Amino acid sequence: MNQSNHDVIVIGTGFAGIGMGIKLKKAGITNFTILERGTDVGGTWRDNHYPGAACDVASHLYSFSFEPNLTWSRMFSPQAEILAYIKDCAKKHDLLPHIRFKSSVIEATFDEVAGKWTVRTDDGQSYKARFLISGTGGLSRPSYPNIPGIQDFSGDLFHSAAWNHSVALEGKRVAVIGTGASAIQIVPSIAAKVGKLHLFQRSAAWILPKQDFAFTPTQQWLKKYIPFWERGIRLSIFWRNEIFGLGLRYPKFMNFSKGVFLKYLEHKVKDPELRAKLTPDYAPGCKRILLSDEFYAGVSRDNVDLVTAPISHITAKGIVTKDGKEHVIDTLICATGFQASEAASPFPISGRHGQLLADVWDANGAEAYRGTTVAGFPNLFFIVGPNTGLGHTSMVLMIESQVRYIVDAIKKATKRQLKFVDVHPQRQEDFNTELQANLQGMVWTQGGCVSWYQTASGKITTLWPKSTIAFSNMLRQFDLANYYQEPLASEAKQDQDQPIMATRDISKSA
């Protein structure tokens, strides 16, 4: 088994991993490697290439603050443009030499004596590093529905996050399971080409108009040549979203806002029976609010059947609902989201005393300190960890805050010659006790729904209950006082090969 030594290992090349790599280089930390399971960068935006895939956050806000993209073609950027942006960032900041593609992590183990992580990949490689950063995100592991007989289906079957473009849908009988964020983009994109579309809905979603549009040549020129124009629009969108986010803290306000949603539904769907099926029975915001200009028109087509009867089982020919009806299909598409709320460890991670992260999270539900570190797992940092998700604005804002916090942690630990830092368990417990208390009064817990935000026990492990400003302020500096600090032994200090704040690339050191 080959082994290489590094100061930092980053896992993933989505916004989290690429943003981390850029900021490590800017801080002079160059002895790092980024492990990527795929053959290219992009993360979620590389893997989700289904028809109609696009962002539901305005383009101006869906880029790094330090690397604005002035070439977005639309108000809400399509998947291909977001992927191109991530690739451009990686190339511009010379990250490609640091990336090891086709390197899927299968295990990470912490050596408390050496103060280092050992990371093994499925290609037989082994990497050692003082600091390990997980940028795999919460939407990286597709969740297939646990429906009896699904393995017996004889037609084409795939998940929306692994779209099979070789399957021709023209004239086919197609089923889509799910009416979440992916499905409302897929349905209007394929409805006109399929012969028959059966859309299986477990619960209706609250939908608002997306108000998407292509930028005019004048707007493109203003973005490119008038810097304050782009910054001003980004700032206005940011504050609009933050104000909307305030409403999620008050279930009564969200219930009061139902009229806006219902008016849009009534305007777009004329059939009262279909409209009733599409009307949710919970407060707006309890589940993710969706944006679409096209979904209601797509589901209203004559060749689209919105099925609300629960699914009983799947046969070789189709889907049988509990009312006894069999829906015969050629292709089954699972738009059933990701393994997010249960927040299972993406691979076995062993911390101090050999404890497994999966066991720790199974016991109490996934939780971390400030969404970034976990007690008992020194020098391990999560980007988009537990309770960092948002229901109102861009996750890139959260990622940047965590990246800043992690860079500061590495710098402080290095300056003080610390073998490792490990958050105090009581600090983590206090943080999560307050966080969960804040969540209890919000629409996600009081809105009358069960969502993917919650675990089976009802605990919310995905969402951040305050503003992105509060999160940014909380992570402005690494709070070393809240961490146990293990110093390097004197002989270890003398044996260090290179300072971590290197001025040249030593990523190939052994």
C-alpha positions as CSV (number, residue, x, y, z in Angstrom):
1,M,0.0,0.0,0.0
2,N,1.4,3.4,-1.0
3,Q,1.3,6.1,1.6
4,S,1.9,9.9,1.4
5,N,2.1,12.5,4.2
6,H,0.3,15.8,4.2
7,D,-0.6,18.6,6.6
8,V,-4.2,18.7,5.4
9,I,-6.5,16.2,3.6
10,V,-9.8,17.6,2.1
11,I,-12.5,15.2,1.0
12,G,-14.7,16.3,-1.9
13,T,-14.5,18.9,-4.7
14,G,-17.9,20.6,-4.6
15,F,-18.2,24.2,-3.4
16,A,-17.0,23.1,0.1
17,G,-13.8,21.3,-1.1
18,I,-12.9,23.8,-3.7
19,G,-13.5,26.8,-1.4
20,M,-11.4,25.1,1.2
21,G,-8.6,24.5,-1.2
22,I,-8.6,28.1,-2.4
23,K,-8.4,29.5,1.1
24,L,-5.7,27.1,2.3
25,K,-3.5,28.3,-0.6
26,K,-4.3,31.9,0.2
27,A,-3.2,31.3,3.8
28,G,0.1,29.8,2.6
29,I,-0.9,26.2,3.6
30,T,0.2,24.3,0.5
31,N,0.9,20.8,1.7
32,F,-2.6,19.5,1.2
33,T,-4.4,17.0,-1.0
34,I,-8.0,16.8,-2.0
35,L,-9.5,13.4,-2.4
36,E,-12.4,13.1,-5.0
37,R,-14.4,9.9,-5.7
38,G,-15.3,11.1,-9.2
39,T,-13.3,11.9,-12.3
40,D,-13.9,15.6,-12.2
41,V,-14.7,18.4,-9.7
42,G,-18.2,19.6,-9.0
43,G,-19.8,17.6,-6.3
44,T,-23.5,17.9,-6.2
45,W,-23.5,19.9,-9.4
46,R,-21.5,17.3,-11.2
47,D,-23.7,14.4,-10.1
48,N,-27.1,16.0,-10.5
49,H,-27.5,16.5,-14.3
50,Y,-31.1,15.5,-14.7
51,P,-33.3,17.5,-17.2
52,G,-34.1,20.9,-15.9
53,A,-31.5,20.8,-13.1
54,A,-30.9,24.4,-11.9
55,C,-30.3,26.4,-8.8
56,D,-33.2,27.7,-6.7
57,V,-31.0,30.5,-5.2
58,A,-30.5,33.6,-7.4
59,S,-27.2,33.4,-9.4
60,H,-25.8,36.5,-7.9
61,L,-25.7,34.8,-4.5
62,Y,-24.6,31.4,-5.7
63,S,-20.9,32.0,-6.0
64,F,-18.0,32.7,-3.7
65,S,-17.9,36.3,-2.4
66,F,-14.2,36.4,-3.3
67,E,-14.8,35.0,-6.8
68,P,-17.9,36.5,-8.3
69,N,-19.2,35.1,-11.6
70,L,-20.0,37.8,-14.0
71,T,-21.1,35.5,-16.8
72,W,-24.3,33.9,-15.5
73,S,-26.9,33.7,-18.3
74,R,-30.0,33.6,-16.1
75,M,-31.3,34.9,-12.8
76,F,-31.3,31.3,-11.6
77,S,-28.3,29.5,-13.1
78,P,-28.7,26.1,-14.7
79,Q,-26.6,23.1,-13.6
80,A,-24.1,23.2,-16.5
81,E,-23.2,26.8,-15.7
82,I,-22.7,26.1,-12.0
83,L,-20.5,23.1,-12.8
84,A,-18.5,25.3,-15.2
85,Y,-18.0,27.9,-12.5
86,I,-16.7,25.3,-10.0
87,K,-14.3,24.0,-12.6
88,D,-13.1,27.5,-13.4
89,C,-12.4,28.2,-9.8
90,A,-10.4,25.0,-9.4
91,K,-8.3,25.9,-12.5
92,K,-7.9,29.6,-11.7
93,H,-6.5,28.8,-8.3
94,D,-4.3,25.9,-9.5
95,L,-6.0,23.3,-7.4
96,L,-6.0,20.4,-9.9
97,P,-2.4,19.3,-9.0
98,H,-3.7,18.9,-5.4
99,I,-6.7,16.7,-6.4
100,R,-6.6,12.9,-6.5
101,F,-9.5,11.8,-8.7
102,K,-11.1,8.4,-8.6
103,S,-10.2,8.2,-4.9
104,S,-13.2,7.2,-2.9
105,V,-12.5,7.3,0.9
106,I,-13.3,4.0,2.6
107,E,-11.9,4.7,6.1
108,A,-10.4,7.4,8.3
109,T,-8.6,6.6,11.5
110,F,-7.1,8.9,14.1
111,D,-3.8,8.0,15.8
112,E,-3.8,9.8,19.2
113,V,-0.1,9.1,19.8
114,A,1.1,10.6,16.5
115,G,-1.8,13.1,16.3
116,K,-2.5,12.2,12.7
117,W,-5.3,10.9,10.6
118,T,-4.8,8.0,8.2
119,V,-7.2,8.0,5.3
120,R,-7.6,5.0,3.0
121,T,-9.2,5.0,-0.4
122,D,-10.7,2.3,-2.6
123,D,-7.7,2.3,-4.9
124,G,-5.4,0.9,-2.2
125,Q,-3.8,4.3,-1.4
126,S,-3.2,5.5,2.1
127,Y,-2.8,9.2,3.2
128,K,-1.6,10.7,6.5
129,A,-2.4,14.2,7.6
130,R,-2.6,16.3,10.8
131,F,-5.9,17.8,9.8
132,L,-8.8,16.1,8.0
133,I,-11.6,18.1,6.4
134,S,-14.8,16.6,5.2
135,G,-16.5,18.5,2.3
136,T,-18.8,15.7,1.3
137,G,-21.9,17.7,2.2
138,G,-25.4,16.5,3.2
139,L,-26.7,15.9,-0.3
140,S,-24.1,13.5,-1.7
141,R,-25.7,10.1,-0.9
142,P,-28.9,9.4,-2.9
143,S,-31.8,7.9,-1.0
144,Y,-33.8,5.2,-2.8
145,P,-37.3,4.5,-1.5
146,N,-37.8,1.4,0.6
147,I,-40.7,0.0,-1.3
148,P,-41.3,-3.8,-1.5
149,G,-40.6,-5.3,-4.9
150,I,-38.5,-2.4,-6.2
151,Q,-35.7,-4.9,-7.0
152,D,-38.2,-6.8,-9.2
153,F,-38.9,-4.0,-11.6
154,S,-37.9,-5.1,-15.1
155,G,-37.8,-1.7,-16.8
156,D,-35.2,1.1,-16.5
157,L,-34.8,2.4,-13.0
158,F,-32.5,5.2,-11.8
159,H,-32.3,8.0,-9.2
160,S,-32.5,11.6,-10.2
161,A,-29.0,12.2,-8.8
162,A,-27.7,9.4,-11.2
163,W,-29.7,10.2,-14.3
164,N,-29.3,7.7,-17.1
165,H,-29.2,9.8,-20.3
166,S,-29.0,6.7,-22.5
167,V,-32.6,5.9,-21.6
168,A,-34.9,7.5,-24.2
169,L,-38.1,8.7,-22.6
170,E,-39.9,9.8,-25.8
171,G,-43.3,8.1,-26.0
172,K,-42.6,6.0,-22.9
173,R,-44.7,5.3,-19.8
174,V,-42.7,6.9,-17.0
175,A,-43.2,7.1,-13.3
176,V,-41.5,9.7,-11.0
177,I,-41.6,9.1,-7.3
178,G,-41.4,12.3,-5.3
179,T,-42.5,15.9,-5.7
180,G,-39.6,17.7,-4.0
181,A,-37.0,20.1,-5.3
182,S,-35.7,17.7,-8.0
183,A,-39.1,16.5,-9.2
184,I,-40.5,19.9,-9.8
185,Q,-37.7,20.6,-12.2
186,I,-37.8,17.2,-13.9
187,V,-41.6,16.9,-14.4
188,P,-42.0,20.0,-16.7
189,S,-38.8,19.1,-18.5
190,I,-40.0,15.6,-19.6
191,A,-43.8,15.9,-19.5
192,A,-44.1,17.0,-23.2
193,K,-41.9,14.2,-24.5
194,V,-43.2,11.1,-22.6
195,G,-46.3,9.2,-23.6
196,K,-47.6,9.0,-20.1
197,L,-46.2,10.4,-16.8
198,H,-47.3,9.0,-13.4
199,L,-46.2,11.4,-10.7
200,F,-46.4,9.8,-7.2
201,Q,-46.9,12.4,-4.5
202,R,-46.7,11.5,-0.8
203,S,-47.4,15.1,0.3
204,A,-47.9,18.3,-1.6
205,A,-45.3,21.1,-1.6
206,W,-45.8,24.8,-1.1
207,I,-44.6,26.5,-4.3
208,L,-43.9,30.1,-5.2
209,P,-43.1,31.5,-8.7
210,K,-39.4,31.4,-9.4
211,Q,-39.5,34.5,-11.6
212,D,-36.5,33.2,-13.6
213,F,-35.4,35.1,-16.7
214,A,-32.4,35.4,-19.1
215,F,-30.2,38.4,-18.5
216,T,-30.3,41.0,-21.3
217,P,-27.2,42.1,-23.1
218,T,-27.5,45.4,-21.2
219,Q,-27.6,43.6,-17.8
220,Q,-24.6,41.4,-18.9
221,W,-22.7,44.5,-19.7
222,L,-23.5,46.2,-16.4
223,K,-22.4,43.1,-14.5
224,K,-19.1,42.9,-16.4
225,Y,-18.1,46.6,-16.4
226,I,-19.8,48.2,-13.4
227,P,-18.5,46.4,-10.3
228,F,-20.9,48.1,-7.9
229,W,-23.9,46.9,-10.0
230,E,-23.2,43.2,-9.3
231,R,-22.3,43.9,-5.7
232,G,-25.4,45.9,-5.2
233,I,-27.7,43.2,-6.6
234,R,-26.0,40.5,-4.6
235,L,-26.5,42.6,-1.4
236,S,-30.1,43.3,-2.1
237,I,-30.8,39.6,-2.7
238,F,-29.0,38.6,0.4
239,W,-31.1,41.0,2.6
240,R,-34.3,40.0,0.9
241,N,-33.6,36.3,1.7
242,E,-32.6,37.1,5.3
243,I,-35.8,38.9,5.9
244,F,-37.7,36.0,4.5
245,G,-35.8,33.7,6.7
246,L,-37.1,35.6,9.8
247,G,-40.5,34.4,8.9
248,L,-39.5,30.8,9.4
249,R,-39.0,31.5,13.0
250,Y,-42.7,32.4,13.5
251,P,-45.2,29.7,12.5
252,K,-48.1,32.1,12.9
253,F,-46.6,34.4,10.3
254,M,-46.0,31.5,7.9
255,N,-49.6,30.3,8.3
256,F,-50.7,33.9,7.6
257,S,-48.8,33.8,4.4
258,K,-50.7,30.9,3.0
259,G,-52.9,33.2,1.0
260,V,-50.0,34.1,-1.3
261,F,-49.2,30.5,-2.0
262,L,-52.8,29.6,-2.6
263,K,-53.4,32.5,-4.9
264,Y,-50.5,31.3,-7.1
265,L,-51.8,27.8,-7.1
266,E,-55.3,28.9,-8.1
267,H,-54.0,31.1,-10.9
268,K,-51.9,28.2,-12.4
269,V,-54.2,25.2,-11.8
270,K,-57.8,25.6,-13.0
271,D,-58.9,22.0,-12.3
272,P,-60.4,22.1,-8.7
273,E,-59.7,18.4,-8.2
274,L,-56.1,18.6,-9.2
275,R,-55.7,21.9,-7.2
276,A,-57.0,20.1,-4.1
277,K,-54.4,17.4,-4.5
278,L,-51.7,20.0,-4.8
279,T,-52.7,21.9,-1.7
280,P,-50.5,21.1,1.3
281,D,-52.0,20.4,4.8
282,Y,-49.2,22.0,6.8
283,A,-47.8,25.5,7.3
284,P,-45.6,27.0,4.5
285,G,-41.9,26.5,5.4
286,C,-42.4,23.4,7.5
287,K,-41.0,21.5,4.5
288,R,-38.8,23.2,2.0
289,I,-40.6,25.9,0.0
290,L,-40.1,25.3,-3.7
291,L,-39.7,27.7,-6.6
292,S,-41.0,27.0,-10.0
293,D,-42.6,28.9,-12.9
294,E,-43.4,25.6,-14.8
295,F,-44.3,22.8,-12.5
296,Y,-48.0,23.5,-12.2
297,A,-48.3,23.8,-16.0
298,G,-46.4,20.5,-16.4
299,V,-48.5,18.5,-13.9
300,S,-51.7,19.9,-15.5
301,R,-51.0,18.3,-18.8
302,D,-53.5,15.7,-20.1
303,N,-50.7,13.0,-20.2
304,V,-49.7,13.5,-16.6
305,D,-51.4,11.7,-13.8
306,L,-50.8,12.9,-10.2
307,V,-51.1,9.9,-8.0
308,T,-51.8,10.6,-4.3
309,A,-52.8,7.0,-3.2
310,P,-49.9,5.5,-1.2
311,I,-47.7,3.0,-2.9
312,S,-48.2,-0.6,-1.9
313,H,-45.5,-2.4,-3.8
314,I,-43.6,-2.5,-7.1
315,T,-43.9,-5.3,-9.7
316,A,-41.9,-6.2,-12.7
317,K,-44.4,-4.2,-14.8
318,G,-45.1,-1.2,-12.6
319,I,-46.3,0.4,-9.4
320,V,-49.3,-0.9,-7.4
321,T,-51.0,1.6,-5.1
322,K,-52.9,0.7,-1.9
323,D,-56.2,1.3,-3.7
324,G,-55.4,-1.8,-5.8
325,K,-54.5,0.0,-9.0
326,E,-51.4,-1.0,-11.0
327,H,-49.7,1.7,-12.9
328,V,-47.9,0.0,-15.8
329,I,-44.7,1.8,-16.7
330,D,-41.5,1.4,-18.8
331,T,-39.2,3.7,-16.7
332,L,-39.1,4.4,-13.0
333,I,-37.3,7.6,-11.8
334,C,-36.7,8.0,-8.0
335,A,-36.7,11.7,-7.2
336,T,-36.5,10.8,-3.5
337,G,-33.8,13.0,-2.2
338,F,-30.7,12.2,-0.2
339,Q,-29.6,10.7,3.1
340,A,-29.6,14.0,4.9
341,S,-31.5,14.0,8.2
342,E,-30.0,10.8,9.5
343,A,-26.6,12.2,8.7
344,A,-24.8,8.9,8.7
345,S,-21.0,9.0,8.6
346,P,-20.2,8.9,4.9
347,F,-17.5,6.2,5.6
348,P,-16.1,4.7,8.8
349,I,-14.4,7.4,10.9
350,S,-12.6,6.3,14.1
351,G,-11.6,8.9,16.6
352,R,-10.0,8.8,20.0
353,H,-10.1,5.5,21.9
354,G,-11.3,3.9,18.7
355,Q,-14.8,5.2,18.9
356,L,-16.7,5.3,15.6
357,L,-18.5,8.5,14.5
358,A,-21.4,6.4,13.3
359,D,-21.9,5.0,16.8
360,V,-21.8,8.4,18.4
361,W,-24.3,9.8,16.0
362,D,-26.6,6.8,16.1
363,A,-26.8,7.2,19.9
364,N,-28.0,10.9,19.9
365,G,-28.6,11.9,16.4
366,A,-25.9,13.7,14.4
367,E,-24.6,16.8,16.1
368,A,-21.5,18.9,16.1
369,Y,-20.1,21.9,17.8
370,R,-20.9,25.0,15.6
371,G,-21.7,22.5,12.8
372,T,-18.0,21.9,12.3
373,T,-16.3,19.8,14.9
374,V,-17.2,16.7,17.0
375,A,-15.9,15.9,20.5
376,G,-13.6,12.9,20.4
377,F,-12.5,13.4,16.8
378,P,-9.5,15.7,17.0
379,N,-8.4,17.8,14.1
380,L,-11.5,16.7,12.1
381,F,-13.6,19.4,10.5
382,F,-16.9,19.2,8.7
383,I,-18.1,21.7,6.1
384,V,-21.9,21.6,5.9
385,G,-22.0,19.5,9.0
386,P,-25.0,18.9,11.3
387,N,-27.4,21.8,11.7
388,T,-25.8,24.0,9.0
389,G,-28.5,23.7,6.4
390,L,-30.7,26.6,5.3
391,G,-34.3,27.0,4.2
392,H,-34.0,30.5,2.8
393,T,-30.7,31.4,1.1
394,S,-27.4,30.2,-0.3
395,M,-25.4,27.5,1.4
396,V,-22.2,29.1,-0.1
397,L,-22.5,31.7,2.6
398,M,-22.3,29.0,5.3
399,I,-19.5,27.2,3.5
400,E,-17.4,30.4,3.5
401,S,-17.9,30.9,7.2
402,Q,-16.8,27.4,8.0
403,V,-13.8,27.6,5.7
404,R,-12.6,30.7,7.5
405,Y,-13.0,29.1,10.9
406,I,-11.1,26.0,9.8
407,V,-8.2,27.9,8.3
408,D,-7.9,29.9,11.5
409,A,-7.9,26.6,13.5
410,I,-5.1,25.2,11.5
411,K,-3.1,28.4,11.8
412,K,-3.5,28.6,15.6
413,A,-2.8,25.0,16.2
414,T,0.4,25.2,14.1
415,K,1.5,28.5,15.8
416,R,1.1,27.0,19.2
417,Q,2.7,23.7,18.1
418,L,-0.3,21.6,19.1
419,K,-0.5,18.0,18.2
420,F,-4.3,18.2,18.0
421,V,-7.3,20.2,19.2
422,D,-10.5,18.5,20.4
423,V,-13.7,20.4,21.3
424,H,-14.7,19.9,24.9
425,P,-17.7,17.6,25.1
426,Q,-19.5,20.0,27.5
427,R,-19.1,22.9,25.0
428,Q,-20.6,20.8,22.3
429,E,-23.5,19.7,24.5
430,D,-24.3,23.2,25.6
431,F,-24.2,24.4,22.0
432,N,-26.6,21.7,20.8
433,T,-28.9,22.1,23.8
434,E,-29.4,25.8,23.0
435,L,-29.6,25.1,19.2
436,Q,-32.4,22.5,19.7
437,A,-34.2,24.8,22.1
438,N,-34.2,27.5,19.4
439,L,-35.6,25.1,16.8
440,Q,-38.5,24.1,18.9
441,G,-40.4,27.3,18.3
442,M,-39.9,27.4,14.6
443,V,-42.1,26.4,11.7
444,W,-40.0,23.3,11.0
445,T,-41.2,21.8,14.4
446,Q,-44.5,23.6,14.8
447,G,-45.8,23.6,11.2
448,G,-47.6,20.3,11.3
449,C,-45.4,18.2,9.0
450,V,-42.8,15.5,9.1
451,S,-39.9,16.4,6.7
452,W,-36.5,15.2,5.7
453,Y,-35.2,17.9,8.0
454,Q,-35.9,15.5,10.9
455,T,-34.7,12.2,12.0
456,A,-37.1,9.3,12.7
457,S,-37.2,10.5,16.3
458,G,-38.1,14.0,15.3
459,K,-34.8,15.7,16.0
460,I,-33.7,18.3,13.5
461,T,-30.1,17.6,12.6
462,T,-30.0,19.5,9.3
463,L,-31.0,23.1,9.8
464,W,-29.5,26.2,11.3
465,P,-32.1,28.2,13.3
466,K,-30.7,31.7,13.0
467,S,-29.4,34.0,10.2
468,T,-26.3,33.5,8.1
469,I,-25.0,36.7,9.7
470,A,-25.2,35.1,13.2
471,F,-23.5,32.0,11.8
472,S,-20.7,34.0,10.2
473,N,-20.1,36.0,13.4
474,M,-20.0,32.8,15.5
475,L,-17.3,31.4,13.2
476,R,-15.3,34.6,12.7
477,Q,-12.4,33.2,14.7
478,F,-11.4,29.8,15.9
479,D,-12.3,29.7,19.7
480,L,-9.3,27.7,20.9
481,A,-10.3,28.1,24.5
482,N,-13.3,25.8,23.9
483,Y,-11.0,23.0,22.8
484,Y,-8.7,20.5,24.6
485,Q,-5.2,21.2,23.4
486,E,-2.6,18.4,23.2
487,P,0.9,19.9,22.7
488,L,3.5,18.2,20.6
489,A,6.2,16.4,22.6
490,S,9.5,18.3,22.6
491,E,11.3,15.7,20.4
492,A,8.4,15.8,18.0
493,K,8.7,19.5,17.7
494,Q,12.4,19.2,16.7
495,D,11.6,16.5,14.1
496,Q,9.0,18.4,12.1
497,D,10.1,18.4,8.5
498,Q,8.5,21.6,7.3
499,P,6.4,24.3,8.9
500,I,2.7,24.0,7.8
501,M,2.7,27.6,6.7
502,A,5.0,26.7,3.8
503,T,5.8,29.1,1.0
504,R,6.3,26.4,-1.6
505,D,4.3,23.3,-2.5
506,I,5.5,20.3,-0.5
507,S,2.4,18.2,-1.3
508,K,4.6,15.4,-2.6
509,S,6.6,15.0,0.6
510,A,6.6,11.4,2.0
